Amino acid sequence: MKRCLADDGYWKRKPCNKECVDYDTCIYRINKDKAEEKLKELQETEEYYKTTNRHDKGELRVMQGYSLERKIQLTCERINAWYEWWDGQVYVSFSGGKDSTVLLDLVRNRCGLKDVPAMFLDTGLEYPEIRDFVKTFDNVDWIKPKMNFKKVIFEYGYPFISKEVSTKVERGRKYLENLKNGNGTANYANFADFLNIDKCRDSEGIKLLKEGKLIQGNETFEELFAIAEKSDVQSQFNKKQWLFLLFGEQKFSAECCHIMKKEPAIEYENTTGRKPIIGTMATESLLRENTWVKNGCNAFYSPRPKSNPMSFWTEQDVYEYIKKYDIPICSLYGEIVEDLEDSEQVEGQMTLSECGYINDHFDAPKPKLKTTGCNRTGCMFCGYGCHREEKGEGRFLQMKETHPKQYEYIMKPVSEGGLGYKELIDWLNEKGDLHIEY
């Protein structure tokens, strides 16, 4: 049954309006008892999906092993279901990257939903090539955040290591500050991870942190690290490696993602009434994997409803789709080719896949694919994950070669009008024994 147009999106009834196109046939108006019964059913369904996981990680592993054709079929089913649920009031979150490019092709060409607009967040952090690539698409709404990146990092902190770690550092510092000034113990649970205190299995440690009796708030790094080393219970969220981040002058925060991306997107959704279709995948982080387990691809009942129909895809699926169907992608990526090192082939040698034998005759995995250019085209200045990059392949090294002006700007000291990345990275490498190249 079609949802009533008088529904405000949270299943709370509004008075019927005679201007409504469904007024004469509306089941809610014609039969009040049926309307209340349906409303109760919808409320129970919503509550069920809010409190119950829709999947488990075993299902995710199975789906990640499906063929590309099967994944395309399932993805289109989820896109169409999302489109029909919201009566076509949806949009594609389009970054110009390879994943969202594939998503936009799936929505408009595979599903045939040509009327669905794309939304591009013009944060000022995109590569110039990305902006030029996005301009080649029709029906794209360009949205800008209210605060630029420089103001965000100076006010809140730098985006380095990971969203989870930078958020915990920001909250951990607040815990120490409040404890020292006698302002309570808010954020004690976040601080527990730095001391390797398991929130589920070490109830005594958590109790002492909550009561402000374990530490005073003015301990040195060495004193806190010693407490973390003594813990008998290994926390699965152990963050003692990053304890040193609490003691530097530099601030760390994940607010840039919230202020420059999430807030403008939510404002766009509130203004247009459209619900997002996003090209993120569960393989990208534990958080996204757990989100899929809870909501599945289509989070109809989430406080902020959104669809992630490619959740069970992998990066190799994206490469295969682009290569197989000859989808244009941003020039930054270069070409998609077989990874010769991974497949133990030599350059110029004909591969099994080129002969068409891999899938037809041999029980062998598909050759691994890669790009000849950049492998990531997100925010240029984002530092998340840079400490894990392979030697000689760091994003800042690549930026130095491909975009020297932007590189010079971020590395320049703050006192000279830059963003101070050089000083920050040197400090991270020294104190954390990291090897971030620039």
PEBEL-V310530 format. One record per residue. OMEGA is omega as a letter, one per 30 degrees, with the letter a starting at -180 (none if undefined). Layout:
# PEBEL-V310530
OMEGA / OMEGA
This chain:
# PEBEL-V310530
a / l / l / l / l / l / a / l / l / l / l / a / l / l / l / a / a / l / a / a / a / a / a / a / a / a / a / a / a / a / a / a / l / l / a / l / l / l / l / l / a / l / l / l / l / a / l / a / l / a / a / l / a / a / l / a / l / l / l / a / l / a / l / l / l / l / l / a / l / l / l / a / a / l / l / l / a / l / a / l / l / a / a / a / a / l / l / a / a / l / l / l / a / a / a / l / a / a / a / l / l / l / a / l / l / a / a / a / l / a / l / a / a / a / a / l / l / l / a / l / a / a / a / a / a / l / l / a / l / a / l / a / a / a / a / a / l / l / l / l / l / a / l / l / a / a / l / a / a / l / a / a / l / a / a / a / a / l / l / a / l / l / a / a / a / l / l / l / l / a / l / l / l / l / a / a / l / a / a / a / l / a / l / a / l / a / l / a / l / a / a / a / l / l / l / l / a / a / a / a / a / a / a / l / l / a / l / l / a / a / l / a / a / l / a / a / a / a / l / l / a / a / l / a / l / l / l / a / a / a / l / a / a / l / l / l / a / a / a / l / a / l / a / a / a / a / l / l / a / l / l / a / l / a / a / l / a / a / a / a / a / a / l / a / l / l / l / a / l / a / a / a / a / l / a / l / a / a / l / a / a / a / a / l / l / l / a / l / l / l / l / l / a / a / a / a / a / a / a / a / l / l / l / a / l / a / l / a / l / a / a / l / l / l / l / l / l / l / a / l / a / a / a / a / l / a / l / l / a / a / l / a / a / l / l / a / l / l / a / a / a / a / l / l / l / a / l / a / l / a / l / a / l / l / a / a / a / a / a / a / a / l / a / l / l / l / l / a / l / l / l / l / l / l / l / a / l / l / a / a / a / a / a / l / a / l / a / a / a / a / l / a / a / a / a / l / l / l / l / a / a / a / a / a / l / l / a / a / a / a / a / l / l / a / a / l / l / a / l / a / a / l / a / a / l / l / l / a / a / a / a / a / l / a / l / a / l / none
